[in-house]
Amino acid sequence: MARELRIPRALTALPAPVRWLAAPVALTCTVVVLIGSWSSADDPAVEVPRPSGKAADHCRALGAALPQELLGRARRDPSPASPYVAAWG
C-alpha cells in the first residue's frame, strides 16, 4: 500500500515556479554565505611558536624538510620569520 505524499497547505498556495526554485535558491544562498565567510586575507597574522628543548630541535628539522612547493603553490613563510612556521600560497 503506497502512502500519498502530503504537501503543506502553505506550499500549495505558492505558484509552481516558486515551489520549484525554492530548494535551488536556498542551496545557492547557503553556498554564497559559506564562501563569503572564508577569510581571503593575503597574509594572515600568525603567532610565532616558541618550543624549547628537544621539541625545538624536532620542529626546526621538520621545518627544513618541508617542500618549497605544495600543490603548485610556492612556499612563502609568513612574517615575522620563524624556523617553526611555513606557509604556501
N, C-alpha and C positions, 0 to 999 in steps of 0.2 A: 504494500500500500504506500503510494508516494504522498509525501506531505507537500502541501501547497505553500510556496514562499509568500509570506505576508509583507507587504511594503508599508511602512508607516504612513499614515494619512498626511502628515506634513510634507513628505516627499512626493506623494502623488499629486499634490496641489501645484507643484512646480512644473514648468514646461519641460518637455523631454530634453531639449539641448542642455538645460541647466543640470538636470539629473545626470546626463551622460558625461558632462565635463567636470562634475564636482570632484571625483577622485583624481583625475589627472591634474587639475588645478591645485588641489591640496598637496599632492606629491611634489609638484613643481615649487610651490611656496616653501615646503619643508626643505628641499634641496637648496634653494636660494638662501634661506636663513642659515643653514649649516655652513655653506661655503662662505657666506658673509661673516660668520663668527670666527673663521680661522684667521689667525694672525698672518699678515703679509709683510711684516717688518723685515727690512733687508739685513739689519744687524741687531738681532735681539740681545738684550743685556744678559750676560752670563756671569754668575758668581764664580769667582775663581776658587776651585777646591784647594785645600791645604792639607794633604795627607802627610803622615810622618812615619819615620822608621822604614820597615820593610815594605809597607804599603806604598810609600812614595817611590821606592825603587821599582816595584812592580808596575805602578801606574806610568812612570817615566818610560819603562821598557815597552809597555803596551802602546803608549802614545807614539813612540818612534816606529813601531811596527805597523801602524795603521796606514792604509793606502793613500797615495796622493790624489787618486781619483776614485769616486764611488758612484756607480750608476750613471756614469757620464758627467758627473759634477766634480769640478776641481776642489781640492782641499783649500779651505780658506779659514785659517784659525782666527777666532774672534779676538777682539781687543778687550781687556789687556791680555797680552800674550802669556801663555802658561803651558808648560810641558804636559799638563794634565787635561787640557781641553782641545777638542778638534771639532771642526765643522766643515761641511761640504755644501756647495751651492752658490 
